[in-house]
Amino acid sequence: MSDVFYTPPTADLTAASKSGQPFFTVSLDKLTVMLVVTSGLYGLYWYFKNWSLYKVHSGRSLWPVPRTVFGMLYLPSLFYKVDAVLKEQKKGGMPYWALAAAAMILLALVPHTVGFIIGLVTSLSGQPVTSAGFIPMVAASTIPMLLQCLILRRAQSFMNLANGDAKGSQNKDFTPWNCVWMVIGVIYWGINMVVVASMNGVSF
């Protein structure tokens, strides 16, 4: 009969279950260098760490790997969660998070759009792809990536704020593994430049 008078606890069990930092912490300068030098490959690690940490923090059953592989598709969800966590912490949220996510997606489509237009013009005019020019083709891929870096820098500043480390001081130094990935990134950059140059008849 005593069970009839049992009153369940009124504590916020959802909040109590949260633990650890909700997002990946890294200094803005380190993030920028790693993204640029690795030609965006560091972004895969960035996605994975953010989703892995958020999974532990929130206690939700989500899969970080698919959200990393399809990172751009899940980016609006990630930015929304940054905004939600900051509001929960009474830190004001992440203004214009939806606009930032949309800009990231559109910028990711620029190189493919330019490539499609070049291919279409080439097929219709019968002119070789070399008419596109080396500099324009390089700019079509590098400028959108640099603009994406600026957006991610802004997003990272809010993530660091949510983690209680606004400057990202706990992850500002470059590790040996960071250096390995930078070497791989430089090689990747070099291969891309050689391929684009060969397509445009440029010799070194």
C-alpha positions as CSV (number, residue, x, y, z in Angstrom):
1,M,0.0,0.0,0.0
2,S,2.9,2.3,0.6
3,D,3.5,2.4,-3.2
4,V,0.3,4.4,-3.6
5,F,1.8,7.3,-1.7
6,Y,5.1,7.2,-3.5
7,T,6.0,10.5,-5.2
8,P,8.7,10.3,-7.9
9,P,11.6,12.8,-7.7
10,T,11.0,16.1,-9.4
11,A,14.6,16.8,-10.3
12,D,15.5,17.5,-13.9
13,L,16.9,14.1,-14.9
14,T,17.6,15.2,-18.5
15,A,19.9,18.0,-17.3
16,A,21.5,15.7,-14.7
17,S,22.4,13.1,-17.3
18,K,24.5,15.6,-19.3
19,S,28.2,15.3,-18.8
20,G,31.4,16.6,-20.4
21,Q,31.9,19.3,-23.0
22,P,29.1,19.4,-25.6
23,F,31.4,20.2,-28.5
24,F,35.0,20.0,-29.8
25,T,37.3,22.7,-28.5
26,V,40.0,24.1,-30.7
27,S,41.6,27.6,-31.0
28,L,40.4,29.6,-34.0
29,D,43.9,30.0,-35.5
30,K,44.6,26.3,-35.2
31,L,41.3,25.4,-36.8
32,T,41.9,27.8,-39.7
33,V,45.5,26.5,-40.4
34,M,44.4,22.9,-40.2
35,L,41.5,23.4,-42.6
36,V,43.5,25.4,-45.1
37,V,46.6,23.3,-45.1
38,T,44.7,20.0,-45.3
39,S,42.4,21.3,-48.0
40,G,39.4,20.7,-45.7
41,L,40.3,17.2,-44.7
42,Y,40.6,18.3,-41.1
43,G,36.9,19.1,-41.3
44,L,36.1,15.3,-41.2
45,Y,37.9,15.0,-37.9
46,W,36.1,18.2,-36.7
47,Y,32.7,16.7,-37.6
48,F,33.4,13.4,-35.9
49,K,34.7,15.0,-32.6
50,N,31.7,17.3,-32.4
51,W,29.2,14.6,-32.9
52,S,31.0,12.2,-30.6
53,L,31.2,14.7,-27.7
54,Y,27.6,15.8,-28.2
55,K,26.5,12.2,-28.1
56,V,28.1,11.7,-24.7
57,H,27.0,15.1,-23.4
58,S,23.4,14.8,-24.4
59,G,23.1,11.0,-23.7
60,R,21.3,10.7,-27.1
61,S,21.6,7.6,-29.3
62,L,23.1,9.0,-32.4
63,W,25.8,7.8,-34.8
64,P,28.8,10.1,-35.3
65,V,30.2,8.3,-38.3
66,P,27.3,8.8,-40.7
67,R,27.0,12.4,-39.5
68,T,30.7,12.8,-40.4
69,V,30.5,11.1,-43.8
70,F,27.4,13.3,-44.6
71,G,28.7,16.2,-42.6
72,M,27.3,19.0,-44.8
73,L,23.8,17.5,-44.6
74,Y,23.9,17.4,-40.8
75,L,25.6,20.8,-40.4
76,P,22.3,22.7,-39.9
77,S,21.5,20.2,-37.1
78,L,24.9,20.7,-35.5
79,F,24.6,24.5,-35.6
80,Y,21.1,24.3,-34.2
81,K,22.4,22.3,-31.3
82,V,25.2,24.8,-30.6
83,D,22.5,27.5,-30.5
84,A,20.3,25.4,-28.2
85,V,23.1,24.6,-25.8
86,L,24.2,28.2,-25.5
87,K,20.6,29.3,-24.8
88,E,20.3,26.5,-22.2
89,Q,23.5,27.9,-20.6
90,K,22.0,31.5,-20.7
91,K,24.8,32.6,-23.1
92,G,22.6,34.1,-25.8
93,G,22.7,31.4,-28.4
94,M,24.3,31.4,-31.9
95,P,22.8,34.2,-34.0
96,Y,22.0,33.4,-37.6
97,W,23.0,29.7,-37.3
98,A,20.6,28.7,-40.1
99,L,22.0,31.3,-42.4
100,A,25.6,30.2,-41.7
101,A,24.7,26.5,-42.4
102,A,22.9,27.5,-45.6
103,A,26.0,29.5,-46.7
104,M,28.3,26.5,-46.0
105,I,26.1,24.2,-48.2
106,L,25.9,26.7,-51.0
107,L,29.7,27.3,-51.0
108,A,30.3,23.6,-51.1
109,L,28.3,23.5,-54.3
110,V,30.3,26.2,-56.1
111,P,33.2,24.1,-57.4
112,H,30.7,21.5,-58.7
113,T,28.6,24.1,-60.3
114,V,31.6,25.8,-62.0
115,G,32.8,22.4,-63.2
116,F,29.3,21.6,-64.7
117,I,29.2,24.9,-66.5
118,I,32.7,24.5,-67.9
119,G,31.8,21.0,-69.1
120,L,28.6,22.2,-70.6
121,V,30.3,25.1,-72.4
122,T,33.0,22.8,-73.6
123,S,30.6,20.3,-75.0
124,L,28.5,22.9,-76.8
125,S,31.4,25.0,-78.2
126,G,33.8,22.1,-79.0
127,Q,36.5,24.1,-77.2
128,P,38.9,22.2,-74.9
129,V,38.7,22.7,-71.2
130,T,42.0,24.6,-71.3
131,S,40.0,27.6,-72.3
132,A,38.7,27.9,-68.7
133,G,42.1,29.0,-67.5
134,F,44.3,27.8,-64.7
135,I,43.7,30.7,-62.3
136,P,39.9,30.7,-62.6
137,M,39.7,27.0,-61.9
138,V,41.9,27.2,-58.9
139,A,40.0,30.3,-57.6
140,A,36.7,28.4,-58.0
141,S,37.8,25.8,-55.5
142,T,40.0,27.8,-53.1
143,I,37.8,30.9,-52.6
144,P,34.7,29.0,-51.5
145,M,36.9,26.9,-49.1
146,L,38.4,30.0,-47.5
147,L,34.9,31.5,-47.1
148,Q,33.8,28.3,-45.4
149,C,36.8,28.6,-43.1
150,L,35.5,32.0,-42.0
151,I,32.1,30.6,-41.3
152,L,33.5,27.7,-39.3
153,R,35.7,30.1,-37.3
154,R,32.6,31.9,-36.3
155,A,30.8,28.7,-35.4
156,Q,33.8,27.4,-33.4
157,S,33.9,30.6,-31.3
158,F,30.4,29.7,-30.1
159,M,31.4,26.1,-29.5
160,N,34.3,27.2,-27.4
161,L,32.0,29.5,-25.5
162,A,29.6,26.6,-24.8
163,N,32.6,24.6,-23.6
164,G,33.7,27.3,-21.2
165,D,36.9,28.0,-23.1
166,A,36.2,31.0,-25.3
167,K,39.7,31.1,-26.7
168,G,40.1,27.4,-27.2
169,S,43.3,27.5,-25.0
170,Q,43.1,23.8,-24.2
171,N,43.7,22.9,-27.9
172,K,45.8,25.6,-29.4
173,D,49.1,23.7,-29.9
174,F,49.9,21.5,-32.9
175,T,50.5,17.8,-32.1
176,P,52.7,15.4,-34.1
177,W,49.5,13.9,-35.7
178,N,48.4,17.4,-36.7
179,C,51.8,17.8,-38.5
180,V,51.3,14.4,-40.2
181,W,47.9,15.5,-41.5
182,M,49.4,18.9,-42.7
183,V,52.0,17.0,-44.7
184,I,49.3,14.9,-46.3
185,G,47.4,18.0,-47.0
186,V,50.3,19.7,-48.7
187,I,50.8,16.6,-50.9
188,Y,47.1,16.7,-51.7
189,W,47.3,20.4,-52.6
190,G,50.2,19.7,-54.8
191,I,48.5,16.8,-56.7
192,N,45.4,19.0,-57.2
193,M,47.5,21.9,-58.6
194,V,49.4,19.5,-61.0
195,V,46.1,18.0,-62.2
196,V,44.5,21.4,-62.8
197,A,47.6,22.7,-64.4
198,S,47.8,19.7,-66.8
199,M,44.2,20.3,-67.8
200,N,45.0,23.8,-68.7
201,G,48.3,23.1,-70.5
202,V,50.4,24.7,-67.8
203,S,53.9,23.2,-67.2
204,F,56.1,23.8,-64.2
